[in-house]
């Protein structure tokens, strides 16, 4: 698992949540593309971080926060190698959310200033708690339910029903993601992968987007660019070699895709690393 999630992790027996405290710098600010059944709240307390959800990027600074819905693809990384990031991620189990707030809900950040202040203050309180304290579980429980109360009144999009994938669909989505992870360096196409899973191209294309939230080519591009950026961060300076190492057919495709997803060219990314 990536460095971003190797922070102190509290799994409270009386409360179905996981708490991740982050205090990271530079290229340690990184989590690869992934999804989970839990609802995730991540809050930036200090510093900067870039989130990716599907093919959309969000650059976050202090007090910015994000709600990730169940099984929604997401990743995060530093914006510049000099960045630092202090923050907290709280993962609420799906049954816990469904018990208290309801089923098939779509969560979002409405951009309300007063709500943002409350979310940050509660997150900061949790971040600063001492897990060894005798009162830790009780205090954490009270803060978690306060956050749920905020979700209930301000973070549920009305008239939108969010369909949670079944366990079978999640199993298939994981299989698709694992296959691409193993073969992204090769010249693979939607037809190739569809044949591997014994589907027609049209069915596989539709089902892939339904289960992973993005189309096949977008997902493949995200995986390839993520590995390319990691390779550049680890000292690779030959852009052509980096492109071919990560499955891009030519340097032009590499540059265009990298710029679309990262907001800069691979050359610009390399320059920021050196600076």
C-alpha positions in Angstrom: 0.0 0.0 0.0 1.2 3.5 -0.8 2.9 5.9 1.6 -0.1 8.1 1.9 -1.9 5.3 3.7 1.0 4.2 5.9 0.1 6.7 8.5 -1.3 5.9 12.0 -4.4 3.8 11.4 -7.1 3.6 14.2 -9.6 0.8 13.8 -12.0 1.4 16.6 -13.8 -1.8 17.7 -16.9 0.1 18.8 -17.1 2.3 15.8 -16.8 1.0 12.1 -14.4 3.7 10.9 -10.8 3.9 10.0 -8.7 7.0 10.8 -5.6 7.8 8.8 -3.4 10.7 9.9 -1.1 12.0 7.2 2.1 14.0 7.7 4.1 13.7 4.5 6.5 15.5 2.2 7.4 15.4 -1.5 7.0 12.2 -3.5 5.8 10.4 -0.3 2.5 12.3 -0.9 1.2 9.6 -3.2 -1.6 7.0 -3.4 -2.2 5.0 -6.5 -5.6 4.7 -8.2 -7.9 2.6 -6.0 -11.4 2.2 -4.7 -13.2 0.8 -1.6 -16.7 0.2 -0.4 -16.3 2.7 2.4 -17.3 6.4 2.2 -14.1 8.5 2.5 -13.7 12.0 3.9 -10.3 13.5 3.4 -9.4 16.9 4.7 -6.3 19.0 4.0 -5.2 20.6 7.3 -1.9 22.2 6.0 0.0 22.0 2.7 -1.1 20.9 -0.8 -2.3 17.8 -2.5 -3.8 16.8 -5.9 -6.7 14.4 -6.0 -7.8 12.6 -9.0 -11.3 11.2 -9.3 -11.9 9.4 -12.6 -10.3 11.8 -15.1 -10.8 14.9 -13.0 -8.1 16.6 -11.0 -8.6 18.7 -7.9 -5.8 20.8 -6.3 -6.4 21.1 -2.6 -4.9 23.6 -0.1 -5.5 24.2 3.6 -9.1 23.5 4.7 -10.2 21.9 1.3 -12.0 18.6 1.7 -13.4 15.8 -0.4 -16.1 13.1 -0.1 -15.4 9.9 -2.0 -18.5 7.7 -2.7 -18.4 3.9 -2.3 -16.4 2.2 -5.1 -15.5 5.6 -6.7 -12.0 5.4 -8.3 -9.6 7.9 -6.9 -5.9 8.6 -6.4 -3.8 11.4 -4.9 -0.3 12.8 -5.2 1.9 15.9 -4.7 1.5 18.9 -6.9 5.2 19.9 -6.7 8.0 17.8 -5.3 8.6 20.5 -2.7 5.0 20.1 -1.3 4.1 19.0 2.2 0.8 17.6 3.3 -0.8 17.3 6.7 -4.3 15.9 6.7 -6.7 13.2 7.8 -8.8 10.6 6.0 -11.8 9.0 7.7 -13.3 5.9 6.1 -16.9 5.2 7.2 -18.0 1.6 6.6 -20.9 1.4 4.1 -23.3 -0.5 6.4 -22.6 2.2 9.1 -23.5 5.0 6.7 -26.6 3.1 5.4 -27.8 2.4 9.0 -27.8 6.1 10.1 -28.2 8.0 6.8 -29.9 5.7 4.4 -29.1 3.7 1.2 -28.2 4.7 -2.4 -27.0 8.1 -1.3 -24.7 10.3 -3.3 -22.3 12.4 -1.1 -20.6 15.6 -2.2 -18.9 18.8 -0.9 -21.5 21.6 -1.5 -18.8 24.3 -1.2 -20.5 26.0 1.9 -18.0 28.1 3.9 -19.7 27.5 7.3 -19.8 23.7 6.6 -16.2 23.7 5.6 -15.2 25.4 8.9 -17.1 22.8 10.9 -15.6 19.9 9.0 -12.1 21.2 9.4 -12.5 21.9 13.1 -13.9 18.4 13.8 -11.1 16.8 11.6 -8.5 18.8 13.5 -9.9 17.7 16.8 -9.7 14.0 15.7 -6.2 14.5 14.3 -4.9 15.9 17.6 -6.5 13.3 19.8 -4.3 10.9 21.8 -5.2 7.3 20.8 -3.7 6.1 24.1 -6.0 8.3 26.2 -8.6 6.5 28.4 -11.3 8.7 26.9 -10.1 8.4 23.3 -12.9 6.1 22.1 -15.7 8.1 23.7 -14.4 11.4 22.3 -13.8 10.0 18.8 -17.3 8.5 18.8 -18.8 11.9 19.6 -16.8 13.6 16.8 -17.8 10.9 14.3 -21.5 11.4 15.0 -21.1 15.1 14.7 -19.6 14.6 11.2 -22.5 12.3 10.3 -24.9 15.0 11.4 -23.2 17.4 9.0 -23.3 14.9 6.2 -27.0 14.4 6.8 -28.0 18.0 6.4 -25.5 19.3 3.9 -23.7 16.7 1.9 -26.3 14.5 0.3 -27.3 15.4 -3.2 -31.0 15.5 -3.5 -32.9 13.6 -6.2 -29.8 11.6 -7.0 -29.7 7.8 -6.4 -26.2 6.3 -6.3 -26.1 2.7 -7.2 -23.6 0.8 -5.1 -21.9 -2.0 -7.2 -22.7 -5.6 -6.0 -19.9 -7.8 -4.7 -19.9 -9.6 -8.0 -19.4 -6.3 -9.9 -16.6 -5.3 -7.4 -14.9 -8.7 -8.0 -15.0 -8.1 -11.8 -13.8 -4.5 -11.4 -10.9 -5.8 -9.4 -10.1 -8.4 -12.0 -10.2 -5.7 -14.7 -7.9 -3.4 -12.7 -5.5 -6.2 -11.9 -5.2 -7.3 -15.5 -4.5 -3.8 -16.7 -1.9 -3.4 -13.9 -0.1 -6.4 -15.2 -0.2 -5.5 -18.9 -0.3 -1.7 -19.1 3.3 -1.7 -20.6 2.1 -3.8 -23.5 0.2 -2.7 -26.7 -3.2 -3.8 -25.3 -6.6 -2.7 -26.7 -10.2 -2.9 -25.4 -10.7 -5.8 -27.8 -7.7 -7.7 -26.4 -9.0 -7.4 -22.8 -12.6 -8.1 -23.8 -11.4 -11.4 -25.4 -9.4 -12.3 -22.3 -12.5 -12.0 -20.2 -14.6 -13.7 -22.9 -16.9 -10.8 -23.6 -17.8 -9.0 -26.8 -16.1 -5.6 -27.2 -19.4 -3.7 -26.9 -20.5 -5.5 -23.7 -17.1 -5.2 -22.1 -16.8 -1.5 -22.9 -20.2 -0.8 -21.3 -19.6 -3.0 -18.3 -16.1 -1.6 -17.7 -17.4 1.9 -17.4 -20.4 0.8 -15.2 -18.1 -1.0 -12.7 -15.0 1.3 -12.7 -16.7 4.7 -13.4 -14.5 5.6 -16.4 -14.1 4.1 -19.8 -11.3 1.6 -20.7 -9.0 4.0 -22.5 -9.2 6.7 -19.7 -8.4 4.1 -17.0 -5.5 2.7 -19.0 -4.1 6.2 -19.5 -4.4 7.0 -15.8 -2.5 3.9 -14.9 0.2 4.5 -17.5 0.7 8.1 -16.6 0.9 7.3 -12.9 3.6 4.8 -13.5 5.5 7.1 -15.8 5.4 9.9 -13.2 6.7 7.5 -10.6 9.5 6.5 -13.0 10.4 10.2 -13.6 10.4 10.8 -9.9 12.9 8.0 -9.4 15.5 9.5 -11.7 14.5 8.6 -15.3 15.2 11.6 -17.5 14.9 10.0 -21.0 11.3 10.9 -21.9 11.2 8.6 -25.0 12.3 5.6 -22.9 9.8 6.5 -20.2 7.0 6.7 -22.8 7.8 3.2 -24.3 8.4 1.7 -20.8 4.9 2.6 -19.8 3.0 1.5 -22.9 2.7 4.7 -24.9 3.0 4.2 -28.7 5.0 7.4 -29.2 6.3 10.4 -27.4 3.5 12.7 -28.7 0.8 10.5 -27.1 2.8 10.4 -23.9 3.2 14.2 -23.7 -0.5 14.9 -24.5 -1.9 12.3 -22.1 0.5 13.4 -19.3 -0.4 17.1 -19.7 -4.1 16.3 -19.7 -3.9 14.4 -16.4 -1.1 16.2 -14.6 -1.6 19.7 -15.9 2.0 19.9 -17.2 4.2 18.2 -19.7 6.6 15.4 -18.7 9.5 17.8 -19.3 7.9 20.4 -17.0 7.4 17.7 -14.4 11.1 16.8 -14.6 12.1 20.4 -14.3 9.9 20.8 -11.2 11.7 17.8 -9.7 15.1 19.3 -10.3 14.0 22.6 -8.8 
